[in-house]
Amino acid sequence: MTHIAVIGRGLIGSAAARHLALAGHQVTLIGPVEPDDKTTHEGIFGSHYDEGRITRALDQTVYWSAITQASIARYAQIEAQSGIAFFTDCGGMMLGPKGSDFVRNVTHVQKANHIACKEYAGTDLETAFPFFCFERDAQAFYEANGAGYINPRKLVKAQSVAAIRAGATWVEATALAITENSNSVLISTDKGEVMADQVLVAAGGFSNMVLPQPLSVQIYARTVSFFEVSEEEAARLANMPTLVMRFADGRDPYLLPPIRYPNGKIYLKLGCELADVPLDTVEELKAWFKGIGTAEVGAYQQAIMMELMPDLRVEAAHTEACMTTFTADNRPVISRQSDRITVAVAGCGRGAKCCDELGRIGAELASLR
Ligand SMILES: Cc1cc2nc3c(=O)[nH]c(=O)nc-3n(C[C@H](O)[C@H](O)[C@H](O)COP(=O)(O)OP(=O)(O)OC[C@H]3O[C@@H](n4cnc5c(N)ncnc54)[C@H](O)[C@@H]3O)c2cc1C
């Protein structure tokens, strides 16, 4: 039996651990829990500390669409294996200016991957989704089933529970270094050492902290706006799908419907950047996560929200910070670095919906000899 250590109990790492354990390998999943207080936390952070991540089969590229379809097809299995529900099937919409590259790409993917969706434009669009205010020439693709949002915290928990039920061990620690020997790999952590035959590194934006050969990835700062709404307002928006869109001027917000957060409050969440701001060192990453994003991006996002949903009754708004990890070719890095080190990194801003397939591919690569 091969002993495989997985570094990173995030969306990709926990998925890989489940696949490896189900395949009969000895698995040690290494990763800390989410910090209680981000502002005073001195350790590492993850990109999944939230209650909503958009999921849908439609995408702008056939690749990301296909791996997400493979993941969505296993959501029910993961929920059944763990007893933890994480998927809300509220529908998903992609929308852009008629005739734009965005719409052309989505049309191509929809046809190539045989995705069931309904197209809306003009007054049909206004009637079907009265709470939105779109540009006059907008064309929408609406997936009514199998799309919506996942709860990333619950998905990590579900994958971890399913992995442990299948025999995996979870070590609640932060990996500090990897030393590869001729017949094993040694992982030093802040709570001791783990010796394994193979290691899969899936530590998100912090992966280069432990990898002997750093990956060529770019991490960007992300600011997210949360709009608190009342129970009544949430009820009015009961049929709201998730939204990924492009304005004619190039702005590209995404928007999630009302979701109840652990503090009991209900928020809509909107993201859209003014520019990609790189975070190049571990110190920069940690400092960014301790903050709440930038006021400038927050104001930009609030203006977009008022444009998209002018009738929204907002009780309060706040921003939070997060990070996304990109590669030059806009694809994840799932590859072997050496005889005993494999990586599964870089969700390119969309790695939550498809994380089960990214983890499965990483698991397969790490276990092939
Ligand atoms: C604001 C925002 C919105 C997003 N929205 C969407 C969306 O709507 N849909 C979508 O599909 N994707 C979305 N994404 C992207 C998605 O969240 C990421 O692609 C995904 O979290 C990547 O998964 P991961 O496992 O690589 O990284 P993470 O989820 O960050 O997990 C990495 C894990 O590694 C752990 N770790 C790090 N260093 C170490 C170490 N040294 N030792 C042990 N453990 C370590 C961390 O604790 C963390 O748990 C969004 C991202 C952001 C920031």
PDBQT file of the ligand as one rigid body, heavy atoms in Angstrom, charges set to zero:
ROOT
HETATM    1  C1  LIG A 401     -13.208  36.002  -3.555  1.00  0.00    +0.000 C 
HETATM    2  C2  LIG A 401     -13.139  34.708  -4.291  1.00  0.00    +0.000 A 
HETATM    3  C3  LIG A 401     -14.268  34.242  -4.942  1.00  0.00    +0.000 A 
HETATM    4  C4  LIG A 401     -14.213  33.040  -5.634  1.00  0.00    +0.000 A 
HETATM    5  N1  LIG A 401     -15.344  32.605  -6.251  1.00  0.00    +0.000 NA
HETATM    6  C5  LIG A 401     -15.333  31.407  -6.867  1.00  0.00    +0.000 A 
HETATM    7  C6  LIG A 401     -16.533  30.910  -7.427  1.00  0.00    +0.000 A 
HETATM    8  O1  LIG A 401     -17.583  31.537  -7.358  1.00  0.00    +0.000 OA
HETATM    9  N2  LIG A 401     -16.497  29.684  -8.022  1.00  0.00    +0.000 N 
HETATM   10  C7  LIG A 401     -15.340  28.951  -8.091  1.00  0.00    +0.000 A 
HETATM   11  O2  LIG A 401     -15.384  27.864  -8.659  1.00  0.00    +0.000 OA
HETATM   12  N3  LIG A 401     -14.193  29.418  -7.554  1.00  0.00    +0.000 NA
HETATM   13  C8  LIG A 401     -14.154  30.608  -6.935  1.00  0.00    +0.000 A 
HETATM   14  N4  LIG A 401     -13.027  31.074  -6.364  1.00  0.00    +0.000 N 
HETATM   15  C9  LIG A 401     -11.776  30.282  -6.476  1.00  0.00    +0.000 C 
HETATM   16  C10 LIG A 401     -11.692  29.162  -5.459  1.00  0.00    +0.000 C 
HETATM   17  O3  LIG A 401     -12.079  29.583  -4.167  1.00  0.00    +0.000 OA
HETATM   18  C11 LIG A 401     -10.256  28.655  -5.450  1.00  0.00    +0.000 C 
HETATM   19  O4  LIG A 401      -9.898  28.327  -6.790  1.00  0.00    +0.000 OA
HETATM   20  C12 LIG A 401     -10.110  27.452  -4.563  1.00  0.00    +0.000 C 
HETATM   21  O5  LIG A 401     -10.296  27.800  -3.209  1.00  0.00    +0.000 OA
HETATM   22  C13 LIG A 401      -8.731  26.842  -4.759  1.00  0.00    +0.000 C 
HETATM   23  O6  LIG A 401      -8.660  25.657  -3.990  1.00  0.00    +0.000 OA
HETATM   24  P1  LIG A 401      -7.269  25.205  -3.375  1.00  0.00    +0.000 P 
HETATM   25  O7  LIG A 401      -7.508  23.928  -2.667  1.00  0.00    +0.000 OA
HETATM   26  O8  LIG A 401      -6.211  25.286  -4.409  1.00  0.00    +0.000 OA
HETATM   27  O9  LIG A 401      -6.881  26.355  -2.334  1.00  0.00    +0.000 OA
HETATM   28  P2  LIG A 401      -7.516  26.681  -0.922  1.00  0.00    +0.000 P 
HETATM   29  O10 LIG A 401      -8.969  26.509  -0.950  1.00  0.00    +0.000 OA
HETATM   30  O11 LIG A 401      -6.935  27.998  -0.548  1.00  0.00    +0.000 OA
HETATM   31  O12 LIG A 401      -6.890  25.569   0.006  1.00  0.00    +0.000 OA
HETATM   32  C14 LIG A 401      -5.514  25.520   0.272  1.00  0.00    +0.000 C 
HETATM   33  C15 LIG A 401      -5.365  24.960   1.667  1.00  0.00    +0.000 C 
HETATM   34  O13 LIG A 401      -3.999  24.745   1.910  1.00  0.00    +0.000 OA
HETATM   35  C16 LIG A 401      -3.737  25.039   3.249  1.00  0.00    +0.000 C 
HETATM   36  N5  LIG A 401      -2.312  25.314   3.360  1.00  0.00    +0.000 N 
HETATM   37  C17 LIG A 401      -1.627  26.352   2.835  1.00  0.00    +0.000 A 
HETATM   38  N6  LIG A 401      -0.313  26.250   3.168  1.00  0.00    +0.000 NA
HETATM   39  C18 LIG A 401      -0.198  25.115   3.882  1.00  0.00    +0.000 A 
HETATM   40  C19 LIG A 401       0.891  24.491   4.519  1.00  0.00    +0.000 A 
HETATM   41  N7  LIG A 401       2.130  25.007   4.454  1.00  0.00    +0.000 N 
HETATM   42  N8  LIG A 401       0.672  23.339   5.207  1.00  0.00    +0.000 NA
HETATM   43  C20 LIG A 401      -0.570  22.804   5.270  1.00  0.00    +0.000 A 
HETATM   44  N9  LIG A 401      -1.636  23.377   4.705  1.00  0.00    +0.000 NA
HETATM   45  C21 LIG A 401      -1.446  24.517   4.019  1.00  0.00    +0.000 A 
HETATM   46  C22 LIG A 401      -4.636  26.206   3.587  1.00  0.00    +0.000 C 
HETATM   47  O14 LIG A 401      -4.891  26.197   4.961  1.00  0.00    +0.000 OA
HETATM   48  C23 LIG A 401      -5.870  25.871   2.770  1.00  0.00    +0.000 C 
HETATM   49  O15 LIG A 401      -6.799  25.175   3.559  1.00  0.00    +0.000 OA
HETATM   50  C24 LIG A 401     -13.019  32.288  -5.671  1.00  0.00    +0.000 A 
HETATM   51  C25 LIG A 401     -11.891  32.755  -4.997  1.00  0.00    +0.000 A 
HETATM   52  C26 LIG A 401     -11.945  33.952  -4.322  1.00  0.00    +0.000 A 
HETATM   53  C27 LIG A 401     -10.737  34.427  -3.598  1.00  0.00    +0.000 C 
ENDROOT
TORSDOF 0
